[in-house]
Amino acid sequence: MQKLYFDTSHLERVDEKLAPREETIQFILDYSKALSVLNFGKLKFEALLN
C-alpha cells in the first residue's frame, strides 16, 4: 500500500502543493496498522492498539 502513495508517476501529474508530505503518509499508515475494529452483534468498537 505504501508504494502506491510514493509512485513517482502519480506525483508528476499532481500539483506539488497538493501532494502529501512523507510524514503525512507515514502517519496514516501507522494509524491504520494500530486501528482495530471489533464487531459484537450490531455494535462496532474501535480501539487503537498502541
Biopython code that builds the backbone (N, CA, C, O; Angstrom):
import numpy as np
from Bio.PDB.StructureBuilder import StructureBuilder

atoms = [
    (1, "MET", "N", (0.824, -1.193, 0.000)),
    (1, "MET", "CA", (0.000, 0.000, 0.000)),
    (1, "MET", "C", (0.868, 1.256, 0.000)),
    (1, "MET", "O", (0.545, 2.232, -0.678)),
    (2, "GLN", "N", (1.944, 1.238, 0.740)),
    (2, "GLN", "CA", (2.807, 2.399, 0.834)),
    (2, "GLN", "C", (3.402, 2.752, -0.522)),
    (2, "GLN", "O", (3.594, 3.931, -0.819)),
    (3, "LYS", "N", (3.694, 1.764, -1.339)),
    (3, "LYS", "CA", (4.282, 2.020, -2.652)),
    (3, "LYS", "C", (3.318, 2.772, -3.562)),
    (3, "LYS", "O", (3.755, 3.524, -4.433)),
    (4, "LEU", "N", (2.020, 2.585, -3.375)),
    (4, "LEU", "CA", (1.042, 3.293, -4.191)),
    (4, "LEU", "C", (1.121, 4.799, -3.983)),
    (4, "LEU", "O", (0.942, 5.565, -4.930)),
    (5, "TYR", "N", (1.387, 5.231, -2.755)),
    (5, "TYR", "CA", (1.421, 6.654, -2.454)),
    (5, "TYR", "C", (2.723, 7.311, -2.900)),
    (5, "TYR", "O", (2.745, 8.517, -3.142)),
    (6, "PHE", "N", (3.794, 6.556, -3.014)),
    (6, "PHE", "CA", (5.082, 7.110, -3.371)),
    (6, "PHE", "C", (5.430, 6.897, -4.843)),
    (6, "PHE", "O", (6.569, 7.132, -5.248)),
    (7, "ASP", "N", (4.488, 6.466, -5.626)),
    (7, "ASP", "CA", (4.734, 6.245, -7.043)),
    (7, "ASP", "C", (5.034, 7.583, -7.718)),
    (7, "ASP", "O", (4.228, 8.509, -7.631)),
    (8, "THR", "N", (6.172, 7.695, -8.383)),
    (8, "THR", "CA", (6.579, 8.970, -8.968)),
    (8, "THR", "C", (5.695, 9.378, -10.141)),
    (8, "THR", "O", (5.537, 10.571, -10.398)),
    (9, "SER", "N", (5.122, 8.429, -10.848)),
    (9, "SER", "CA", (4.270, 8.794, -11.976)),
    (9, "SER", "C", (3.042, 9.570, -11.504)),
    (9, "SER", "O", (2.561, 10.453, -12.214)),
    (10, "HIS", "N", (2.530, 9.250, -10.311)),
    (10, "HIS", "CA", (1.395, 9.998, -9.781)),
    (10, "HIS", "C", (1.813, 11.393, -9.366)),
    (10, "HIS", "O", (1.057, 12.346, -9.558)),
    (11, "LEU", "N", (2.999, 11.534, -8.804)),
    (11, "LEU", "CA", (3.445, 12.840, -8.344)),
    (11, "LEU", "C", (3.699, 13.791, -9.512)),
    (11, "LEU", "O", (3.565, 15.005, -9.355)),
    (12, "GLU", "N", (4.053, 13.271, -10.652)),
    (12, "GLU", "CA", (4.281, 14.132, -11.813)),
    (12, "GLU", "C", (2.977, 14.744, -12.313)),
    (12, "GLU", "O", (2.980, 15.841, -12.871)),
    (13, "ARG", "N", (1.877, 14.050, -12.119)),
    (13, "ARG", "CA", (0.586, 14.544, -12.592)),
    (13, "ARG", "C", (-0.120, 15.419, -11.567)),
    (13, "ARG", "O", (-1.106, 16.074, -11.904)),
    (14, "VAL", "N", (0.351, 15.449, -10.336)),
    (14, "VAL", "CA", (-0.297, 16.190, -9.268)),
    (14, "VAL", "C", (0.494, 17.458, -8.993)),
    (14, "VAL", "O", (1.725, 17.462, -9.017)),
    (15, "ASP", "N", (-0.227, 18.515, -8.735)),
    (15, "ASP", "CA", (0.419, 19.770, -8.366)),
    (15, "ASP", "C", (1.200, 19.563, -7.066)),
    (15, "ASP", "O", (0.702, 18.920, -6.142)),
    (16, "GLU", "N", (2.398, 20.092, -6.991)),
    (16, "GLU", "CA", (3.251, 19.874, -5.813)),
    (16, "GLU", "C", (2.617, 20.416, -4.539)),
    (16, "GLU", "O", (2.875, 19.897, -3.454)),
    (17, "LYS", "N", (1.806, 21.435, -4.653)),
    (17, "LYS", "CA", (1.150, 21.995, -3.472)),
    (17, "LYS", "C", (0.121, 21.019, -2.896)),
    (17, "LYS", "O", (-0.165, 21.054, -1.699)),
    (18, "LEU", "N", (-0.430, 20.156, -3.737)),
    (18, "LEU", "CA", (-1.454, 19.216, -3.294)),
    (18, "LEU", "C", (-0.893, 17.850, -2.909)),
    (18, "LEU", "O", (-1.599, 17.046, -2.300)),
    (19, "ALA", "N", (0.341, 17.580, -3.246)),
    (19, "ALA", "CA", (0.942, 16.282, -2.941)),
    (19, "ALA", "C", (1.186, 16.177, -1.435)),
    (19, "ALA", "O", (1.699, 17.118, -0.831)),
    (20, "PRO", "N", (0.827, 15.048, -0.821)),
    (20, "PRO", "CA", (1.023, 14.888, 0.626)),
    (20, "PRO", "C", (2.510, 14.731, 0.968)),
    (20, "PRO", "O", (3.299, 14.222, 0.172)),
    (21, "ARG", "N", (2.858, 15.175, 2.154)),
    (21, "ARG", "CA", (4.231, 15.007, 2.623)),
    (21, "ARG", "C", (4.441, 13.570, 3.069)),
    (21, "ARG", "O", (3.483, 12.861, 3.379)),
    (22, "GLU", "N", (5.673, 13.151, 3.098)),
    (22, "GLU", "CA", (6.002, 11.777, 3.501)),
    (22, "GLU", "C", (5.574, 11.516, 4.936)),
    (22, "GLU", "O", (5.152, 10.405, 5.257)),
    (23, "GLU", "N", (5.673, 12.518, 5.809)),
    (23, "GLU", "CA", (5.272, 12.359, 7.209)),
    (23, "GLU", "C", (3.769, 12.097, 7.322)),
    (23, "GLU", "O", (3.334, 11.317, 8.170)),
    (24, "THR", "N", (2.984, 12.743, 6.475)),
    (24, "THR", "CA", (1.535, 12.551, 6.494)),
    (24, "THR", "C", (1.171, 11.128, 6.088)),
    (24, "THR", "O", (0.322, 10.490, 6.709)),
    (25, "ILE", "N", (1.811, 10.653, 5.060)),
    (25, "ILE", "CA", (1.546, 9.286, 4.600)),
    (25, "ILE", "C", (1.966, 8.274, 5.650)),
    (25, "ILE", "O", (1.253, 7.300, 5.894)),
    (26, "GLN", "N", (3.110, 8.492, 6.269)),
    (26, "GLN", "CA", (3.584, 7.570, 7.300)),
    (26, "GLN", "C", (2.642, 7.562, 8.498)),
    (26, "GLN", "O", (2.388, 6.506, 9.078)),
    (27, "PHE", "N", (2.121, 8.732, 8.874)),
    (27, "PHE", "CA", (1.176, 8.817, 9.985)),
    (27, "PHE", "C", (-0.088, 8.011, 9.681)),
    (27, "PHE", "O", (-0.572, 7.271, 10.538)),
    (28, "ILE", "N", (-0.620, 8.150, 8.478)),
    (28, "ILE", "CA", (-1.836, 7.427, 8.107)),
    (28, "ILE", "C", (-1.588, 5.924, 8.085)),
    (28, "ILE", "O", (-2.432, 5.153, 8.541)),
    (29, "LEU", "N", (-0.454, 5.503, 7.567)),
    (29, "LEU", "CA", (-0.136, 4.070, 7.540)),
    (29, "LEU", "C", (0.027, 3.513, 8.948)),
    (29, "LEU", "O", (-0.470, 2.425, 9.239)),
    (30, "ASP", "N", (0.712, 4.234, 9.821)),
    (30, "ASP", "CA", (0.885, 3.780, 11.204)),
    (30, "ASP", "C", (-0.451, 3.718, 11.932)),
    (30, "ASP", "O", (-0.706, 2.784, 12.692)),
    (31, "TYR", "N", (-1.298, 4.711, 11.701)),
    (31, "TYR", "CA", (-2.616, 4.730, 12.338)),
    (31, "TYR", "C", (-3.454, 3.543, 11.872)),
    (31, "TYR", "O", (-4.116, 2.893, 12.681)),
    (32, "SER", "N", (-3.427, 3.261, 10.576)),
    (32, "SER", "CA", (-4.230, 2.148, 10.065)),
    (32, "SER", "C", (-3.730, 0.799, 10.581)),
    (32, "SER", "O", (-4.518, -0.135, 10.730)),
    (33, "LYS", "N", (-2.433, 0.688, 10.853)),
    (33, "LYS", "CA", (-1.893, -0.553, 11.412)),
    (33, "LYS", "C", (-2.315, -0.729, 12.862)),
    (33, "LYS", "O", (-2.490, -1.857, 13.324)),
    (34, "ALA", "N", (-2.483, 0.386, 13.593)),
    (34, "ALA", "CA", (-2.807, 0.314, 15.013)),
    (34, "ALA", "C", (-4.313, 0.251, 15.272)),
    (34, "ALA", "O", (-4.731, -0.074, 16.383)),
    (35, "LEU", "N", (-5.127, 0.556, 14.270)),
    (35, "LEU", "CA", (-6.572, 0.590, 14.451)),
    (35, "LEU", "C", (-7.148, -0.818, 14.365)),
    (35, "LEU", "O", (-6.843, -1.580, 13.448)),
    (36, "SER", "N", (-7.985, -1.138, 15.340)),
    (36, "SER", "CA", (-8.660, -2.430, 15.356)),
    (36, "SER", "C", (-10.154, -2.188, 15.529)),
    (36, "SER", "O", (-10.567, -1.466, 16.436)),
    (37, "VAL", "N", (-10.958, -2.786, 14.668)),
    (37, "VAL", "CA", (-12.408, -2.654, 14.754)),
    (37, "VAL", "C", (-12.981, -4.012, 15.125)),
    (37, "VAL", "O", (-12.779, -5.000, 14.419)),
    (38, "LEU", "N", (-13.691, -4.047, 16.231)),
    (38, "LEU", "CA", (-14.292, -5.282, 16.725)),
    (38, "LEU", "C", (-15.794, -5.224, 16.530)),
    (38, "LEU", "O", (-16.443, -4.263, 16.941)),
    (39, "ASN", "N", (-16.345, -6.248, 15.904)),
    (39, "ASN", "CA", (-17.792, -6.349, 15.720)),
    (39, "ASN", "C", (-18.360, -7.254, 16.793)),
    (39, "ASN", "O", (-17.898, -8.380, 16.979)),
    (40, "PHE", "N", (-19.370, -6.756, 17.504)),
    (40, "PHE", "CA", (-20.045, -7.531, 18.539)),
    (40, "PHE", "C", (-21.538, -7.360, 18.327)),
    (40, "PHE", "O", (-22.132, -6.365, 18.743)),
    (41, "GLY", "N", (-22.128, -8.337, 17.679)),
    (41, "GLY", "CA", (-23.541, -8.212, 17.332)),
    (41, "GLY", "C", (-23.717, -7.106, 16.311)),
    (41, "GLY", "O", (-23.096, -7.131, 15.249)),
    (42, "LYS", "N", (-24.563, -6.134, 16.627)),
    (42, "LYS", "CA", (-24.787, -4.993, 15.740)),
    (42, "LYS", "C", (-23.905, -3.804, 16.116)),
    (42, "LYS", "O", (-23.998, -2.748, 15.491)),
    (43, "LEU", "N", (-23.057, -3.960, 17.123)),
    (43, "LEU", "CA", (-22.204, -2.869, 17.585)),
    (43, "LEU", "C", (-20.807, -3.008, 17.015)),
    (43, "LEU", "O", (-20.335, -4.114, 16.750)),
    (44, "LYS", "N", (-20.150, -1.865, 16.827)),
    (44, "LYS", "CA", (-18.769, -1.832, 16.375)),
    (44, "LYS", "C", (-17.954, -1.058, 17.388)),
    (44, "LYS", "O", (-18.337, 0.040, 17.793)),
    (45, "PHE", "N", (-16.837, -1.621, 17.798)),
    (45, "PHE", "CA", (-15.930, -0.975, 18.741)),
    (45, "PHE", "C", (-14.597, -0.727, 18.044)),
    (45, "PHE", "O", (-14.028, -1.629, 17.429)),
    (46, "GLU", "N", (-14.106, 0.502, 18.146)),
    (46, "GLU", "CA", (-12.828, 0.846, 17.568)),
    (46, "GLU", "C", (-11.816, 1.007, 18.696)),
    (46, "GLU", "O", (-12.096, 1.646, 19.710)),
    (47, "ALA", "N", (-10.639, 0.419, 18.507)),
    (47, "ALA", "CA", (-9.598, 0.503, 19.519)),
    (47, "ALA", "C", (-8.250, 0.772, 18.838)),
    (47, "ALA", "O", (-7.944, 0.210, 17.787)),
    (48, "LEU", "N", (-7.461, 1.638, 19.457)),
    (48, "LEU", "CA", (-6.104, 1.887, 18.988)),
    (48, "LEU", "C", (-5.164, 1.005, 19.790)),
    (48, "LEU", "O", (-5.119, 1.086, 21.017)),
    (49, "LEU", "N", (-4.413, 0.160, 19.093)),
    (49, "LEU", "CA", (-3.521, -0.788, 19.746)),
    (49, "LEU", "C", (-2.113, -0.212, 19.804)),
    (49, "LEU", "O", (-1.265, -0.544, 18.975)),
    (50, "ASN", "N", (-1.872, 0.638, 20.771)),
    (50, "ASN", "CA", (-0.541, 1.240, 20.940)),
    (50, "ASN", "C", (0.213, 0.524, 22.017)),
    (50, "ASN", "O", (1.355, 0.879, 22.312)),
]
sb = StructureBuilder()
sb.init_structure("model")
sb.init_model(0)
sb.init_chain("A")
sb.init_seg("    ")
for serial, (resi, resn, name, xyz) in enumerate(atoms, 1):
    if name == "N":
        sb.init_residue(resn, " ", resi, " ")
    sb.init_atom(name, np.array(xyz, "f"), 0.0, 1.0, " ", f" {name:<3s}", serial, name[0])
structure = sb.get_structure()
